[in-house]
Amino acid sequence: MKIVIVGGNHAGIAAARRIREDYPEDEVYIFEKSHEVGFVSQTIPLFLMGQQKLDTQGNYTNPDEIRKLGINLYIETEVTSVDVKEKLVKYKNEEKKEYGEIVYDKLIMASGSYPSLPPTGGKVGESLFLIKDKHDALVLDHFVQHAKHVAVIGAGLVGVEVSRILAKRGLQVTLIHARKRILNDYLDDVMSIETEKQLEKEGIRVLLNMRARNYETVEKKLIRRPRVKISLGIDDDITVDGVIVSTGFRPNSYLLAGQVETGDKGAILVDKYMHSSNPDILAVGDCATTYMDLIDRNVYNPHASDAFRQGAVAGINIHEKKQPIGLTTGTYRFNMEDFFIAKTGLTLFEAMEQGWDADFVNYRNEVINSDDFASGCLVYERKTHKVLGIQVLGTRDISYYVNTFSYAIQTDAVIEDLEFSDFYFEHGYKDPMSFASKVLHLIREKEKEALANQEEDNS
Ligand SMILES: Cc1cc2nc3c(=O)[nH]c(=O)nc-3n(C[C@H](O)[C@H](O)[C@H](O)COP(=O)(O)OP(=O)(O)OC[C@H]3O[C@@H](n4cnc5c(N)ncnc54)[C@H](O)[C@@H]3O)c2cc1C
């Protein structure tokens, strides 16, 4: 069987490797438009912090290693069209002026995503900066060496990470977010507020409930770049040296536009086997939808962890539907040094929106004689105590809990199942109880209080 994969990053590589493992007789082709494979975007924050080198520490594999597996890898080769009826893929290598086409038996789309751009205008690389690949990272790094004041638009995961890094590099940073709380897709308000406080402590000005309506370029000789005046629709317009746009990602699914069904944000709609609406086309990673079990819906969830899982599952299911992907809980850990955030499952807001009779407890543990702390927020079903999600943050890293709780969600565990689990002892805290024991204790307290209130109301 001839299998063509479009895109040679996490999802494409994971699919190709798994096909090699399970079906060594198949012919596998990967077309990748850049000159490299396996670039980890999480290296970008580390590079901007001066902790890692982009050219030597950003890629977990290279073209030679992939070819040694017997995979036909074409780099610097862009797929320009897919004809689903003819099963025909056309490609070009612009540099070498080479053009070609290939007929597939099965196609795996692993073409990833691109950063969403504001409708407000502005020139990318001059006054607007994006964060997705190595090129973006180098351009941004060069720019910030000369800049004094930047605006970051969008306080999602990338916006918050980059704001902190640039503030630590001595820039004046204004973080502008259209919603009432930062990280609103990841955290409940109490945790968002804690993070906002941390950002403000680090000197970042956080503007909430505000949208950049217009960017007007104004000249400034000092850094030989135009400055940008951002209209916020209030008196408080700001003028900055550049704008970093981090308003999320969009699926790169245009090659199949009108040829397969699409879902949330135009991502290629796939089932739990990573099959699209066309039986010979699978889609994985940032170009595809993700089925989120807890909300019983296909959503757009562009995470590296999913790209690897989905790629491997597509590899297994390339001939026939054999193995559905495991439960997706949206597990994520932020790339932030000295202030750690991680989450899995639903926030309380999402849980209630989905009709769960949910509640949450928030627990903050302090380190003895220190300002350091770790805080956790457990979301659970009120009646059964089924775990629905957790969020953790703090200057002490307890992110590892989210993996444990992700598994708890997957196995339909209730919080009591974890209470006396044999977790290693974490010393140094004022409260030495384990996180699971502590949150269960808080739930019991909350329930006792509710019962007492009810009895008082009844009497
Ligand atoms: C700064 C940053 C930090 C992040 N941090 C995290 C994190 O901490 N945790 C996490 O889970 N996720 C994180 N992510 C998201 C994560 O990087 C993506 O989810 C992941 O890269 C998706 O992998 P992918 O293979 O599906 O797509 P991509 O990485 O987008 O790769 C798609 C590949 O397809 C190629 N391609 C596209 N079109 C064509 C074509 N027509 N022909 C040939 N090749 C093509 C592209 O060149 C690219 O190499 C982060 C992202 C960024 C930008």
The ligand as an ORCA input file, in Angstrom:
! r2SCAN-3c Opt
* xyz 0 1
  C       5.401     28.762     21.099
  C       4.575     27.512     21.162
  C       4.556     26.750     22.329
  C       3.794     25.593     22.400
  N       3.788     24.895     23.570
  C       3.066     23.749     23.647
  C       3.068     22.967     24.866
  O       3.723     23.314     25.840
  N       2.325     21.837     24.881
  C       1.590     21.410     23.803
  O       0.922     20.361     23.881
  N       1.568     22.133     22.644
  C       2.278     23.268     22.546
  N       2.269     23.989     21.373
  C       1.473     23.500     20.226
  C       2.261     22.455     19.412
  O       3.474     22.995     18.975
  C       1.440     21.990     18.207
  O       0.250     21.446     18.700
  C       2.198     20.944     17.403
  O       3.311     21.501     16.776
  C       1.307     20.297     16.344
  O       2.040     19.386     15.593
  P       1.587     19.029     14.096
  O       2.578     18.055     13.569
  O       0.160     18.642     14.074
  O       1.624     20.411     13.313
  P       2.802     21.447     13.022
  O       3.800     21.449     14.122
  O       2.140     22.710     12.653
  O       3.518     20.826     11.747
  C       2.895     20.745     10.480
  C       3.977     20.539      9.439
  O       3.368     20.447      8.151
  C       4.151     21.169      7.209
  N       3.256     21.546      6.099
  C       2.153     22.336      6.160
  N       1.569     22.452      4.947
  C       2.329     21.711      4.098
  C       2.239     21.438      2.698
  N       1.264     21.943      1.946
  N       3.197     20.651      2.154
  C       4.204     20.126      2.912
  N       4.325     20.357      4.229
  C       3.403     21.125      4.825
  C       4.691     22.351      7.992
  O       5.845     22.868      7.392
  C       4.957     21.717      9.373
  O       6.269     21.221      9.475
  C       3.035     25.161     21.267
  C       3.050     25.922     20.089
  C       3.803     27.075     20.031
  C       3.829     27.862     18.755
*
